């Protein structure tokens, strides 16, 4: 016996020590118990290696080899269980989903134990006078190693899924453990492939196996003792499982192809050249067809979602996808396409339609369809008073189109045209704040599967979000229309307000004409006033034509006092309240005389209405820092602090019973367009002072 044989014995002792250490830490944990049992099975294998390498009698070597195989058989379901629950935050859910696979692996392992006990497994041993050479394989042996190969692949896939789902500190904690355990299972897969290839288990690989295992046990021991990795939890994403299962299926397919190729090879060299090449072409073609099959891919995903996860849909991911698709959409037209595309892609159907409520027509009309001609179904009308609409709004649940009650029989007959024309399998109501905004019809699934309760729950959640987005889109459109109407109302109010000012000026002329019509000076002034009013009306019409450009100023350098005098002169004799002018020397400024005349006219008319012929109206100008000030002061009724704080200078807000609430708002816009500001001080019962501050040059 050479010293190298003791590696196997040392490994067996280490495995027993690790089993005791892990089990003693927390024997109640299933992950600890499964790891400990796995280590015990591994100890059986290594002790068997030790006894065989130590060279026993052939019948004794066969006994110890069968003990080794017993460790293989018992370790399969144990390590599979461990791979499913290790570092999994949702281990109970995973076990529930994998219970059938675990039971099958356990049953098959039990069958092989029985076969091993009957002597059908590994019946022969090759040896020389001083050495055990190995063990030839029979049909039962082949079956066992193929089964063991499949179990090891399943274990590696689960471990890979757990590791790929980890990140940050958790991945750092489990990295070396996965490296050790994963490398061990991968090495066993390699050894099994050699056994199957040569139909023989060579004892030389036992030494290599023990040397490799000693290194890997060092990694496992380090992480178990130092990192305490059995306390780490990782959640495995379903998308990781999709990829791993695809690799597993492709690998299984290639193994099957290899067996068929082996059969063809056994037919003889002449047949192998023809059939081998032909079969290889067919195999590649079939594999490409399978991988490109949407139906098969969707069936695999559905199987994984339904049997390996508590929820068929990853709500977080799907919610983010839907939010991303709809968040920036503001109109019906922008929402309908992405919404229908999302439903078709997620539920895996080919046919879908979207119907929205037409408030004016009091019915639901189709606005979007996939794989259906819009022209064919555009004639279908769904009244908002129909039994179908009322029922969908009341229940707020997706309706699977199959009559299973008397009420659904009535619904089915009423919606028969809709169902037959759209090929609907499910009708989904889009309800928000108690309103049925619309409905979606979905055709049958691509996979031909029924709509499961999980599908209907998911559709209800998505329908709520979609209905809210659609309702917001409709309200946005209504708001735009309301804004347009408000804008038109604002423009017309501005127009009417200016016309009222012009009418007021002309009315004053007519009233004074009855008394002064014979006075030549009056006639001259009246003619000049009428001419000026016509000019201003023409200017008003021109500004309305260019309204979209905003307030248009025609700036010129001038003395504001000139505009004040001209404006007051036009009111000469027409106001009941006397006007007091105090015009000081002010700097020349850049301003629009016509617009500022409108500001002063508005302030004068407001002062006149507030004064009602009592007291006086004072107009003053004086220089200010960087410009000048124009002040209009009256001794009228005044303005309350509340109105000044919340409503003054806002459109359609007024204290006058017959006012439109436009004058001061318009004054503020004009002054601010000049780069200035308008200020007010007032006391109720004592009067108001409006101050216009204008810069020398507009900023």
C-alpha positions as CSV (number, residue, x, y, z in Angstrom):
1,X,0.0,0.0,0.0
2,X,1.5,3.4,-1.0
3,X,1.0,6.6,0.8
4,X,-1.1,8.1,-2.0
5,X,-3.9,5.7,-1.2
6,X,-4.3,7.3,2.1
7,X,-5.7,10.4,0.4
8,X,-9.0,8.6,0.0
9,X,-9.1,7.8,3.7
10,X,-8.2,11.3,4.6
11,X,-11.0,12.6,2.4
12,X,-13.5,10.2,4.1
13,X,-12.5,11.5,7.5
14,X,-12.8,15.2,6.4
15,X,-16.2,14.5,5.0
16,X,-17.3,12.9,8.3
17,X,-15.9,15.9,10.2
18,X,-17.7,18.4,8.0
19,X,-20.9,16.5,8.3
20,X,-20.7,16.6,12.2
21,X,-19.7,20.2,12.2
22,X,-22.5,21.4,10.0
23,X,-25.1,19.2,11.6
24,X,-24.2,20.3,15.1
25,X,-24.4,24.0,14.2
26,X,-28.2,23.8,13.6
27,X,-29.7,20.3,13.2
28,X,-33.2,21.7,12.7
29,X,-32.3,23.4,9.4
30,X,-33.0,21.2,6.4
31,X,-30.1,22.7,4.5
32,X,-27.7,21.6,7.3
33,X,-29.1,18.1,7.4
34,X,-29.0,17.7,3.6
35,X,-25.4,18.9,3.5
36,X,-24.4,16.6,6.3
37,X,-26.0,13.6,4.6
38,X,-24.3,14.5,1.4
39,X,-21.0,14.5,3.1
40,X,-21.7,11.1,4.7
41,X,-22.5,9.7,1.2
42,X,-19.2,11.2,-0.1
43,X,-17.4,9.6,2.9
44,X,-18.8,6.2,1.8
45,X,-17.5,6.8,-1.7
46,X,-14.0,7.8,-0.5
47,X,-13.7,4.9,1.9
48,X,-14.6,2.6,-0.9
49,X,-11.9,4.1,-3.0
50,X,-9.4,3.6,-0.2
51,X,-10.3,-0.1,0.3
52,X,-10.2,-0.9,-3.5
53,X,-6.8,0.9,-4.0
54,X,-5.4,-1.0,-1.0
55,X,-6.0,-4.1,-3.1
56,X,-8.3,-6.7,-1.6
57,X,-9.4,-10.0,-2.9
58,X,-11.4,-9.6,-6.1
59,X,-14.7,-10.4,-4.4
60,X,-13.8,-8.0,-1.6
61,X,-12.9,-5.3,-4.1
62,X,-16.3,-5.8,-5.7
63,X,-18.0,-5.5,-2.3
64,X,-16.3,-2.2,-1.6
65,X,-17.0,-0.9,-5.1
66,X,-20.7,-1.6,-4.5
67,X,-20.4,0.3,-1.2
68,X,-18.9,3.2,-3.2
69,X,-21.9,2.9,-5.7
70,X,-24.3,3.0,-2.7
71,X,-22.8,6.3,-1.8
72,X,-23.4,7.5,-5.4
73,X,-27.0,6.3,-5.4
74,X,-27.8,7.8,-2.0
75,X,-26.0,11.1,-2.7
76,X,-28.0,11.9,-5.8
77,X,-31.4,12.9,-4.3
78,X,-29.6,14.3,-1.2
79,X,-27.4,16.7,-3.3
80,X,-30.3,17.6,-5.5
81,X,-32.3,18.6,-2.4
82,X,-29.4,20.6,-1.1
83,X,-28.9,22.5,-4.5
84,X,-32.6,23.5,-4.4
85,X,-32.6,25.0,-0.8
86,X,-29.1,26.2,-0.3
87,X,-28.9,30.1,0.0
88,X,-32.5,30.3,-1.3
89,X,-34.7,32.9,0.4
90,X,-37.8,31.2,-1.1
91,X,-36.7,27.6,-0.4
92,X,-40.2,26.4,0.6
93,X,-41.7,27.6,-2.6
94,X,-38.9,26.0,-4.6
95,X,-39.3,22.7,-2.8
96,X,-43.0,22.8,-3.5
97,X,-42.5,23.3,-7.2
98,X,-39.7,20.7,-7.5
99,X,-41.4,18.1,-5.3
100,X,-42.3,15.9,-8.3
101,X,-38.8,15.9,-9.6
102,X,-37.4,15.1,-6.2
103,X,-39.8,12.2,-5.7
104,X,-38.9,10.8,-9.1
105,X,-35.2,11.0,-8.5
106,X,-35.7,9.4,-5.0
107,X,-37.8,6.5,-6.5
108,X,-35.3,5.8,-9.3
109,X,-32.5,5.9,-6.7
110,X,-34.4,3.4,-4.6
111,X,-34.9,1.1,-7.6
112,X,-31.1,1.2,-8.3
113,X,-30.5,0.3,-4.6
114,X,-32.7,-2.7,-5.0
115,X,-31.0,-3.7,-8.2
116,X,-27.6,-3.3,-6.5
117,X,-28.7,-5.5,-3.6
118,X,-29.8,-8.3,-6.1
119,X,-26.3,-8.3,-7.7
120,X,-27.4,-7.0,-11.1
121,X,-25.2,-3.9,-10.8
122,X,-21.4,-4.3,-11.3
123,X,-21.1,-8.1,-11.4
124,X,-17.5,-8.3,-12.7
125,X,-14.0,-7.1,-11.7
126,X,-10.8,-7.1,-13.8
127,X,-7.6,-7.7,-11.8
128,X,-4.1,-9.0,-12.0
129,X,-2.1,-10.8,-9.3
130,X,-1.3,-7.5,-7.5
131,X,-3.7,-4.9,-8.7
132,X,-7.4,-4.3,-9.3
133,X,-7.7,-2.9,-12.8
134,X,-11.4,-1.9,-12.9
135,X,-15.0,-2.9,-13.4
136,X,-16.6,-3.5,-16.8
137,X,-20.2,-2.1,-17.5
138,X,-23.3,-4.1,-18.3
139,X,-26.7,-2.7,-19.4
140,X,-27.8,-2.0,-15.8
141,X,-24.5,-0.2,-15.2
142,X,-25.0,2.0,-18.3
143,X,-28.5,2.9,-17.1
144,X,-27.2,3.9,-13.7
145,X,-24.5,6.2,-15.0
146,X,-26.9,7.9,-17.4
147,X,-29.3,8.5,-14.5
148,X,-26.4,9.8,-12.4
149,X,-25.3,12.1,-15.2
150,X,-28.8,13.6,-15.5
151,X,-29.0,14.2,-11.7
152,X,-25.6,15.8,-11.6
153,X,-26.6,18.2,-14.5
154,X,-29.8,19.1,-12.6
155,X,-27.7,19.8,-9.5
156,X,-25.2,22.0,-11.4
157,X,-28.0,24.0,-13.0
158,X,-29.6,24.7,-9.6
159,X,-26.3,25.8,-8.1
160,X,-25.6,27.9,-11.1
161,X,-29.0,29.6,-10.8
162,X,-28.3,30.4,-7.2
163,X,-24.9,31.8,-7.8
164,X,-26.0,33.9,-10.8
165,X,-28.9,35.4,-8.8
166,X,-26.5,36.5,-6.0
167,X,-24.7,39.8,-6.0
168,X,-22.5,42.1,-3.8
169,X,-21.5,40.7,-0.4
170,X,-23.7,37.6,-0.8
171,X,-21.8,36.5,-3.9
172,X,-18.5,37.2,-2.2
173,X,-19.5,35.0,0.7
174,X,-20.5,31.9,-1.4
175,X,-18.1,32.2,-4.3
176,X,-15.5,29.7,-3.1
177,X,-18.1,27.3,-1.8
178,X,-19.7,27.2,-5.2
179,X,-16.3,26.9,-6.9
180,X,-15.5,23.8,-4.7
181,X,-18.9,22.1,-4.9
182,X,-19.5,23.0,-8.5
183,X,-16.1,21.8,-9.7
184,X,-16.6,18.5,-7.8
185,X,-19.9,17.8,-9.6
186,X,-18.4,18.9,-13.0
187,X,-15.4,16.6,-12.4
188,X,-17.8,13.7,-11.7
189,X,-19.6,14.4,-15.0
190,X,-16.3,14.2,-16.8
191,X,-15.5,10.8,-15.1
192,X,-18.9,9.4,-15.9
193,X,-18.5,10.4,-19.5
194,X,-15.2,8.4,-19.5
195,X,-16.9,5.4,-18.0
196,X,-19.6,5.5,-20.6
197,X,-17.2,6.1,-23.4
198,X,-14.9,3.1,-22.6
199,X,-17.6,0.9,-21.0
200,X,-15.2,0.4,-18.1
201,X,-14.5,2.0,-14.6
202,X,-10.7,2.3,-14.3
203,X,-9.3,2.3,-10.8
204,X,-6.6,4.7,-11.8
205,X,-9.2,7.5,-11.8
206,X,-9.9,6.8,-8.1
207,X,-6.5,8.3,-7.2
208,X,-7.2,11.4,-9.4
209,X,-10.6,11.7,-7.9
210,X,-9.2,11.7,-4.4
211,X,-6.5,14.3,-5.2
212,X,-9.1,16.6,-6.8
213,X,-11.5,16.1,-3.9
214,X,-8.9,17.0,-1.3
215,X,-8.3,20.4,-2.9
216,X,-12.1,21.1,-3.3
217,X,-12.8,20.0,0.2
218,X,-10.3,22.6,1.3
219,X,-12.3,25.3,-0.4
220,X,-15.5,24.0,1.0
221,X,-14.1,23.8,4.5
222,X,-12.7,27.3,4.3
223,X,-16.0,28.9,3.3
224,X,-18.0,26.8,5.8
225,X,-15.9,27.6,8.8
226,X,-14.7,31.1,7.9
227,X,-17.6,32.6,5.9
228,X,-20.6,30.8,7.5
229,X,-22.3,30.6,4.1
230,X,-25.2,28.5,5.2
231,X,-26.8,31.7,6.6
232,X,-26.8,33.4,3.2
233,X,-30.2,33.8,1.3
234,X,-30.4,34.4,-2.5
235,X,-33.6,34.8,-4.6
236,X,-33.3,33.1,-8.0
237,X,-34.8,35.1,-10.9
238,X,-37.0,33.1,-13.3
239,X,-35.0,34.6,-16.2
240,X,-31.9,32.8,-15.0
241,X,-33.9,29.6,-14.9
242,X,-35.1,30.1,-18.5
243,X,-31.6,30.3,-19.8
244,X,-30.4,27.3,-17.7
245,X,-33.3,25.1,-18.7
246,X,-32.6,25.9,-22.4
247,X,-29.0,24.8,-22.0
248,X,-30.2,21.7,-20.2
249,X,-32.7,20.8,-22.9
250,X,-30.1,21.4,-25.7
251,X,-27.6,19.3,-23.8
252,X,-30.1,16.4,-23.4
253,X,-30.9,16.7,-27.1
254,X,-27.2,16.4,-28.0
255,X,-26.8,13.4,-25.8
256,X,-29.7,11.7,-27.5
257,X,-28.2,12.5,-30.9
258,X,-24.9,11.0,-29.7
259,X,-26.7,7.7,-28.8
260,X,-28.4,7.5,-32.2
261,X,-25.1,8.3,-33.9
262,X,-23.5,5.4,-31.9
263,X,-26.3,3.0,-33.1
264,X,-25.6,4.1,-36.7
265,X,-21.9,3.6,-36.2
266,X,-22.5,0.0,-35.0
267,X,-24.3,-0.7,-38.3
268,X,-21.0,-0.6,-40.1
269,X,-18.7,1.8,-41.8
270,X,-20.5,1.8,-45.2
271,X,-23.8,2.8,-43.6
272,X,-22.1,5.3,-41.2
273,X,-20.7,7.5,-44.0
274,X,-24.2,7.9,-45.6
275,X,-26.6,7.7,-42.6
276,X,-24.2,9.6,-40.2
277,X,-23.9,12.6,-42.5
278,X,-27.6,12.6,-43.3
279,X,-28.6,12.2,-39.7
280,X,-26.2,15.0,-38.6
281,X,-27.9,17.4,-41.1
282,X,-31.4,16.4,-39.9
283,X,-30.4,16.8,-36.2
284,X,-29.0,20.3,-36.7
285,X,-32.1,21.3,-38.7
286,X,-34.4,19.8,-36.1
287,X,-32.5,21.6,-33.3
288,X,-32.8,25.0,-35.1
289,X,-36.5,24.4,-35.7
290,X,-37.0,23.7,-32.0
291,X,-35.0,26.7,-30.8
292,X,-36.9,29.0,-33.2
293,X,-40.3,27.8,-32.2
294,X,-42.2,30.5,-30.3
295,X,-44.8,28.0,-29.3
296,X,-42.3,25.7,-27.7
297,X,-40.4,28.5,-26.1
298,X,-43.6,29.9,-24.6
299,X,-44.7,26.5,-23.3
300,X,-41.3,26.1,-21.6
301,X,-41.7,29.5,-19.9
302,X,-45.3,28.8,-18.9
303,X,-44.2,25.4,-17.4
304,X,-41.4,27.1,-15.4
305,X,-43.6,29.9,-14.2
306,X,-46.4,27.7,-13.1
307,X,-44.4,24.9,-11.5
308,X,-41.3,26.6,-10.1
309,X,-42.6,29.9,-8.9
310,X,-45.4,31.0,-6.6
311,X,-46.4,33.7,-9.1
312,X,-46.7,33.0,-12.8
313,X,-45.7,36.6,-13.6
314,X,-42.9,38.7,-12.3
315,X,-45.1,41.7,-11.3
316,X,-42.2,44.0,-10.5
317,X,-40.6,43.6,-14.0
318,X,-43.9,43.7,-15.8
319,X,-45.0,46.8,-13.9
320,X,-41.8,48.5,-14.8
321,X,-42.2,47.5,-18.5
322,X,-45.8,48.8,-18.6
323,X,-44.9,52.0,-16.8
324,X,-42.0,52.6,-19.2
325,X,-44.3,52.0,-22.2
326,X,-47.1,54.3,-21.1
327,X,-45.6,56.9,-18.7
328,X,-44.8,59.5,-21.3
329,X,-48.0,59.1,-23.4
330,X,-50.6,61.9,-23.1
331,X,-53.2,61.1,-25.8
332,X,-55.4,58.1,-26.7
333,X,-53.5,57.6,-29.9
334,X,-50.1,57.4,-28.1
335,X,-51.4,54.9,-25.4
336,X,-53.4,52.4,-27.5
337,X,-50.5,50.9,-29.5
338,X,-48.0,50.3,-26.7
339,X,-50.8,49.0,-24.4
340,X,-52.0,46.4,-26.9
341,X,-48.4,45.4,-27.8
342,X,-47.6,44.8,-24.1
343,X,-50.6,42.6,-23.5
344,X,-50.0,40.6,-26.7
345,X,-46.3,40.1,-25.8
346,X,-46.9,39.2,-22.1
347,X,-50.0,37.0,-22.4
348,X,-48.7,35.4,-25.6
349,X,-51.6,35.9,-27.9
350,X,-51.7,36.8,-31.6
351,X,-55.0,38.6,-31.7
352,X,-56.3,41.6,-29.7
353,X,-58.5,44.6,-30.0
354,X,-59.0,47.8,-27.9
355,X,-62.3,49.5,-27.5
356,X,-62.7,53.0,-25.9
357,X,-65.8,54.9,-24.7
358,X,-67.1,57.6,-27.1
359,X,-68.9,60.0,-24.7
360,X,-70.7,61.8,-27.5
361,X,-72.1,58.7,-29.1
362,X,-72.6,56.9,-25.8
363,X,-71.0,53.7,-27.1
364,X,-67.7,51.9,-27.2
365,X,-65.8,51.9,-30.5
366,X,-62.7,50.0,-31.6
367,X,-59.6,52.1,-31.8
368,X,-56.8,49.5,-32.2
369,X,-56.6,46.0,-33.5
370,X,-53.8,43.4,-33.9
371,X,-54.1,40.7,-36.5
372,X,-57.6,41.8,-37.3
373,X,-58.9,44.1,-40.0
374,X,-60.2,47.3,-38.5
375,X,-62.6,47.7,-41.4
376,X,-64.2,44.4,-40.6
377,X,-65.0,45.2,-37.0
378,X,-65.5,49.0,-37.2
379,X,-69.2,48.5,-37.7
380,X,-69.6,46.8,-34.3
381,X,-71.1,49.1,-31.7
382,X,-71.3,48.4,-28.0
383,X,-73.8,50.6,-26.3
384,X,-72.8,51.9,-22.9
385,X,-76.2,50.9,-21.6
386,X,-75.8,47.2,-22.7
387,X,-75.9,44.3,-20.3
388,X,-72.3,43.4,-21.3
389,X,-71.0,46.9,-20.3
390,X,-72.9,47.1,-17.1
391,X,-71.8,43.6,-16.0
392,X,-68.1,44.2,-16.9
393,X,-68.2,47.5,-15.0
394,X,-69.9,45.9,-11.9
395,X,-67.7,42.9,-11.7
396,X,-64.5,44.6,-12.8
397,X,-63.0,41.1,-13.7
398,X,-61.7,39.7,-16.9
399,X,-64.4,37.5,-18.5
400,X,-63.4,34.2,-20.1
401,X,-65.7,33.7,-23.0
402,X,-67.5,30.5,-22.1
403,X,-71.1,30.6,-20.8
404,X,-71.1,28.6,-17.5
405,X,-74.2,30.3,-15.9
406,X,-77.5,31.7,-17.1
407,X,-76.2,35.2,-16.7
408,X,-73.1,34.5,-18.8
409,X,-75.4,32.8,-21.3
410,X,-77.2,36.1,-21.8
411,X,-73.9,38.0,-22.0
412,X,-72.6,35.5,-24.5
413,X,-75.6,36.0,-26.8
414,X,-75.4,39.8,-26.5
415,X,-71.7,39.8,-27.3
416,X,-71.8,37.1,-29.9
417,X,-71.0,39.5,-32.8
418,X,-68.1,40.9,-30.9
419,X,-66.8,37.5,-29.9
420,X,-67.1,35.9,-33.4
421,X,-65.6,38.9,-35.3
422,X,-62.7,39.5,-32.9
423,X,-62.1,35.8,-32.0
424,X,-62.1,36.8,-28.4
425,X,-61.3,34.2,-25.7
426,X,-61.1,36.8,-22.9
427,X,-62.7,40.3,-22.5
428,X,-60.9,42.5,-20.1
429,X,-62.7,45.6,-18.7
430,X,-60.6,48.8,-18.2
431,X,-62.1,50.4,-15.1
432,X,-60.8,53.5,-13.3
433,X,-62.6,55.4,-10.5
434,X,-65.8,53.5,-11.1
435,X,-65.8,54.2,-14.9
436,X,-65.5,51.7,-17.7
437,X,-63.0,53.6,-19.8
438,X,-62.8,50.8,-22.4
439,X,-62.3,47.1,-22.9
440,X,-59.8,44.7,-24.4
441,X,-60.5,41.5,-26.2
442,X,-57.7,38.9,-26.4
443,X,-57.7,35.9,-28.7
444,X,-56.5,32.4,-27.7
445,X,-53.0,31.8,-26.5
446,X,-50.3,30.9,-28.9
447,X,-49.5,27.8,-26.7
448,X,-53.2,26.7,-26.9
449,X,-53.2,26.7,-23.1
450,X,-56.3,28.0,-21.3
451,X,-56.4,31.3,-19.4
452,X,-55.4,30.3,-15.9
453,X,-56.5,32.2,-12.8
454,X,-53.0,33.6,-12.6
455,X,-53.5,35.1,-16.1
456,X,-56.8,36.7,-15.1
457,X,-55.3,38.2,-11.9
458,X,-52.4,39.6,-13.9
459,X,-54.8,41.0,-16.5
460,X,-56.9,42.7,-13.8
461,X,-53.8,44.4,-12.3
462,X,-52.6,45.6,-15.8
463,X,-56.1,46.7,-16.7
464,X,-56.3,49.0,-13.7
465,X,-53.0,50.7,-14.6
466,X,-54.0,50.9,-18.3
467,X,-57.4,52.3,-17.4
468,X,-55.8,55.0,-15.3
469,X,-53.4,56.0,-18.1
470,X,-56.3,56.1,-20.6
471,X,-58.5,58.1,-18.3
472,X,-55.7,60.6,-17.7
473,X,-55.2,60.8,-21.5
474,X,-58.8,61.5,-22.0
475,X,-58.8,64.1,-19.2
476,X,-55.7,65.7,-20.8
477,X,-57.5,66.0,-24.1
478,X,-60.5,67.5,-22.5
479,X,-58.3,69.9,-20.6
480,X,-56.6,70.9,-23.9
481,X,-60.1,71.6,-25.4
482,X,-61.1,73.5,-22.3
483,X,-57.9,75.5,-22.4
484,X,-58.5,76.3,-26.1
485,X,-62.0,77.4,-25.2
486,X,-60.7,79.5,-22.3
487,X,-58.1,81.1,-24.5
488,X,-60.8,82.0,-27.0
489,X,-62.9,83.4,-24.2
490,X,-60.0,85.4,-23.0
491,X,-59.2,86.8,-26.4
492,X,-62.8,87.7,-27.0
493,X,-63.0,89.3,-23.5
494,X,-59.9,91.4,-24.2
495,X,-61.5,92.4,-27.6
496,X,-64.8,93.3,-26.0
497,X,-63.0,95.2,-23.2
498,X,-61.2,97.4,-25.7
499,X,-64.3,97.9,-27.7
500,X,-66.1,99.0,-24.5
501,X,-63.4,101.6,-24.0
502,X,-63.8,102.8,-27.6
503,X,-67.6,102.9,-27.2
504,X,-67.2,104.9,-24.0
505,X,-65.2,107.5,-25.8
506,X,-67.7,107.7,-28.7
507,X,-70.6,107.8,-26.3
508,X,-69.0,110.8,-24.5
509,X,-68.7,112.6,-27.9
510,X,-72.3,111.9,-28.7
511,X,-73.5,113.1,-25.3
512,X,-71.6,116.3,-25.6
513,X,-72.6,116.8,-29.2
514,X,-76.2,117.5,-28.1
515,X,-75.0,120.5,-26.2
516,X,-71.9,121.7,-28.1
517,X,-72.7,120.6,-31.7
518,X,-72.7,124.3,-32.8
519,X,-69.2,124.9,-31.4
520,X,-66.6,124.7,-34.2
521,X,-63.9,123.8,-31.7
522,X,-66.0,120.9,-30.4
523,X,-66.7,119.6,-33.9
524,X,-63.0,119.7,-34.6
525,X,-62.2,117.8,-31.4
526,X,-65.0,115.4,-32.0
527,X,-63.8,114.6,-35.5
528,X,-60.3,114.1,-34.2
529,X,-61.6,111.7,-31.4
530,X,-63.6,109.7,-33.9
531,X,-60.6,109.5,-36.3
532,X,-58.3,108.4,-33.4
533,X,-60.8,105.8,-32.2
534,X,-61.0,104.3,-35.7
535,X,-57.2,104.1,-35.9
536,X,-57.1,102.3,-32.6
537,X,-59.7,99.9,-33.7
538,X,-57.7,99.1,-36.8
539,X,-54.6,98.6,-34.5
540,X,-56.7,96.3,-32.3
541,X,-57.8,94.2,-35.3
542,X,-54.2,93.9,-36.5
543,X,-53.1,92.8,-33.0
544,X,-55.8,90.1,-32.9
545,X,-54.6,88.8,-36.3
546,X,-51.1,88.4,-34.8
547,X,-52.3,87.2,-31.4
548,X,-50.2,84.0,-31.5
549,X,-47.1,86.2,-31.4
550,X,-48.0,87.7,-28.0
551,X,-48.0,91.4,-27.2
552,X,-46.4,93.2,-30.1
553,X,-44.6,96.5,-29.1
554,X,-43.7,99.3,-31.5
555,X,-41.0,100.9,-29.4
556,X,-39.8,104.5,-29.9
557,X,-37.8,106.9,-27.8
558,X,-40.0,109.6,-26.3
559,X,-41.3,111.6,-23.4
560,X,-44.0,109.8,-21.5
561,X,-45.5,113.1,-20.5
562,X,-46.6,113.7,-24.0
563,X,-48.6,110.5,-24.1
564,X,-50.1,111.4,-20.7
565,X,-51.2,114.9,-21.9
566,X,-52.7,113.4,-25.2
567,X,-54.6,110.7,-23.3
568,X,-56.1,113.1,-20.7
569,X,-57.0,115.6,-23.5
570,X,-59.1,112.9,-25.1
571,X,-61.1,112.6,-21.9
572,X,-61.4,116.4,-21.5
573,X,-64.9,117.3,-20.4
574,X,-66.1,113.7,-20.5
575,X,-65.2,112.6,-17.0
576,X,-67.3,113.7,-14.0
577,X,-64.3,113.7,-11.6
578,X,-61.7,116.5,-12.1
579,X,-58.2,115.5,-13.1
580,X,-55.1,117.0,-11.5
581,X,-51.9,116.7,-13.6
582,X,-48.5,117.0,-12.0
583,X,-45.9,116.2,-14.7
584,X,-42.3,116.5,-13.8
585,X,-39.3,116.2,-16.0
586,X,-38.6,112.6,-16.6
587,X,-35.9,110.8,-18.7
588,X,-36.8,109.8,-22.3
589,X,-37.6,106.1,-22.4
590,X,-38.2,103.4,-25.0
591,X,-41.9,102.6,-25.1
592,X,-45.0,102.0,-27.3
593,X,-47.1,105.1,-27.1
594,X,-50.3,103.4,-28.2
595,X,-50.0,100.6,-25.7
596,X,-49.1,102.9,-22.8
597,X,-52.1,105.1,-23.8
598,X,-54.3,102.0,-23.3
599,X,-52.8,101.4,-19.9
600,X,-53.4,105.0,-18.8
601,X,-56.9,105.0,-20.3
602,X,-57.8,101.8,-18.3
603,X,-56.4,103.3,-15.1
604,X,-58.3,106.6,-15.7
605,X,-61.6,104.8,-16.4
606,X,-61.2,102.6,-13.3
607,X,-60.5,105.7,-11.2
608,X,-63.6,107.4,-12.6
609,X,-65.8,104.5,-11.8
610,X,-64.4,104.2,-8.3
611,X,-64.7,107.9,-7.6
612,X,-68.2,108.3,-9.0
613,X,-67.6,112.1,-9.4
614,X,-66.3,112.6,-5.8
615,X,-62.9,113.9,-4.9
616,X,-60.3,114.2,-7.6
617,X,-58.0,112.0,-9.8
618,X,-54.3,112.8,-9.7
619,X,-51.9,111.9,-12.4
620,X,-48.2,112.4,-11.6
621,X,-44.9,111.5,-13.3
622,X,-41.5,111.7,-11.7
623,X,-38.1,110.3,-12.3
624,X,-36.9,107.0,-10.6
625,X,-33.7,105.1,-10.5
626,X,-33.0,103.7,-14.0
627,X,-36.3,105.1,-15.4
628,X,-39.5,106.9,-14.4
629,X,-42.8,106.4,-12.6
630,X,-46.4,107.2,-13.6
631,X,-48.9,107.4,-10.8
632,X,-52.7,107.5,-10.9
633,X,-54.3,108.3,-7.6
634,X,-58.1,108.5,-6.8
635,X,-60.2,109.1,-3.7
636,X,-62.8,106.4,-4.5
637,X,-64.0,103.3,-2.8
638,X,-60.7,101.5,-2.6
639,X,-59.8,97.8,-2.8
640,X,-59.8,95.3,0.0
641,X,-56.5,93.7,1.1
642,X,-58.0,90.2,0.4
643,X,-58.8,91.1,-3.2
644,X,-55.4,92.7,-3.7
645,X,-53.6,89.7,-2.3
646,X,-55.5,87.0,-4.3
647,X,-57.4,88.4,-7.3
648,X,-56.0,91.7,-8.4
649,X,-54.3,91.7,-11.9
650,X,-55.8,88.2,-12.6
651,X,-58.1,87.8,-15.6
652,X,-61.9,87.7,-15.0
653,X,-61.5,88.9,-11.4
654,X,-63.3,92.2,-10.7
655,X,-65.1,94.2,-8.0
656,X,-67.4,95.9,-10.5
657,X,-70.8,94.4,-11.2
658,X,-70.6,95.1,-14.9
659,X,-66.8,94.6,-15.3
660,X,-65.1,91.8,-17.2
661,X,-62.0,91.6,-15.1
662,X,-59.7,92.2,-18.0
663,X,-58.5,95.8,-17.7
664,X,-55.9,95.5,-15.0
665,X,-54.7,92.1,-16.2
666,X,-54.1,93.7,-19.7
667,X,-52.3,96.7,-18.1
668,X,-50.0,94.4,-16.2
669,X,-49.2,92.4,-19.3
670,X,-48.3,95.6,-21.3
671,X,-46.2,97.1,-18.5
672,X,-44.3,93.8,-18.0
673,X,-43.7,93.6,-21.8
674,X,-41.9,96.9,-21.5
675,X,-39.7,95.4,-18.8
676,X,-41.5,97.4,-16.0
677,X,-43.9,96.6,-13.2
678,X,-47.2,97.9,-11.8
679,X,-47.8,98.5,-8.1
680,X,-50.9,99.4,-6.1
681,X,-51.7,100.7,-2.6
682,X,-55.2,101.1,-1.4
683,X,-57.5,101.6,1.6
684,X,-61.2,100.8,1.5
685,X,-63.2,104.0,1.6
686,X,-60.1,106.2,1.0
687,X,-59.0,105.4,-2.5
688,X,-56.3,103.7,-4.5
689,X,-52.9,104.6,-6.0
690,X,-51.6,102.7,-9.1
691,X,-47.9,103.2,-9.9
692,X,-46.4,102.2,-13.3
693,X,-42.6,101.9,-13.1
694,X,-40.8,101.9,-16.5
695,X,-37.1,101.5,-17.3
696,X,-35.2,103.8,-19.7
697,X,-34.5,100.8,-22.0
698,X,-36.6,97.6,-22.0
699,X,-34.5,94.7,-20.7
